[in-house]
Amino acid sequence: MTDQVIDVTDLRRVYGGGFEAVRGISFSVGRGELFALLGTNGAGKTSTVELLEGLAAPAAGRVRVLGHDPYTERAAVRPRIGVMLQEGGFPAELTVAETARMWAGCTSGARPVAEALEIVGIAKRSGVRVKQLSGGEKRRLDLAMALLGRPEVLFLDEPTTGLDAEGRRETWELVRQLRDNGTTVLLTTHYLEEAEELAERLAILHEGRIAAEGRVADVVAAQPSHISFELPDGYFVGDLPPLAELGVSGHETVGRRVQLRTDELQRAATGLLLWARDARVELGSLDVRTATLEEAFLRIAKEAQDGTDEGPAGRRTEKEMAV
Ligand SMILES: Nc1ncnc2c1ncn2[C@@H]1O[C@H](COP(=O)(O)OP(=O)(O)OP(=O)(O)O)[C@@H](O)[C@H]1O
């Protein structure tokens, strides 16, 4: 049996005034797994994560973190989780070391402060006041504080916002090491490249519901691949073999550049290349690639949006929302 560290069933969250931000979602995260919760602005990521952290009670449904209800059994869960919020909000006048000592005082089983600062590469800034840190350094301090209690489960909310490309890659490496050492990580991010780099599985939220869920590789593989190339002068798309027979589901042309979409990349690419060889045609700037997570995300979000735009069948009614 897999060891489910986070287990969510039919979870709902309703804010005062009756707005239902989370509309019956279910997912689970195994021990040592890195799970990404993605979604457009206002999709319900933070509303969900706050329920997992025990900061609010669900309107309906069930949450278990390390086998406990994080809201009613907060004392059992809190010491075993680490939370990196979007904005740590540490006192601006304290130095980095003072902040860490203060935080360690409230953390049971805290690791040495210097060790936590060292892990995130901010130890050399120990004597600097929080207000003098750069945005990226503040994010590192936020992460160091989340790691102080050697958490079994780490909640990372937009961990690399404000970091430059190098800082982002360093944080990714650190998160990978934590995961490899057995820490379970729940990540929310707007950087799809970040989710693609780090996560094994993900869920894409849209208006409080899960629009797609699964292994990152499978979510991406469900999207069409692309083949693009330039035809030489005198050749047109109509000169290619019948596209449907190549397994091509759609195409666009801009000038001499042709882009094909296909769910059968090998068949389409093979058919195209055999035709080019036999016809002695040089395909310029040939590019063959599977979809990216960003493409998958945009398409899934659009499909979910089109679905909810359909009216009462797609969108929940006021009555349904008053859970
Ligand atoms: N305290 C609140 N009262 C009422 N509505 C709220 C409250 N907090 C959030 N919402 C609404 O709930 C929905 C989900 O918000 P949430 O912050 O969970 O989304 P998110 O996916 O984290 O968005 P973002 O990516 O912008 O951080 C939004 O429509 C938001 O306006």
The ligand as an ORCA input file, in Angstrom:
! r2SCAN-3c Opt
* xyz 0 1
  N     -11.319     35.607      2.073
  C     -11.989     35.487      0.932
  N     -13.288     35.813      0.831
  C     -13.991     35.646     -0.310
  N     -13.446     35.166     -1.461
  C     -12.146     34.806     -1.419
  C     -11.359     34.949     -0.236
  N     -10.092     34.521     -0.522
  C     -10.114     34.128     -1.814
  N     -11.335     34.319     -2.343
  C     -11.758     33.988     -3.715
  O     -11.628     32.595     -3.899
  C     -11.155     32.307     -5.218
  C      -9.901     31.456     -5.120
  O      -8.871     32.252     -4.555
  P      -7.421     31.654     -4.258
  O      -6.625     32.739     -3.601
  O      -7.568     30.368     -3.552
  O      -6.907     31.381     -5.734
  P      -5.422     31.054     -6.227
  O      -5.570     29.936     -7.195
  O      -4.514     30.830     -5.077
  O      -5.058     32.388     -6.985
  P      -3.629     33.098     -7.250
  O      -2.942     32.277     -8.260
  O      -4.051     34.416     -7.783
  O      -2.913     33.173     -5.939
  C     -10.949     33.650     -5.899
  O     -12.092     33.917     -6.672
  C     -10.839     34.626     -4.746
  O     -11.319     35.903     -5.121
*
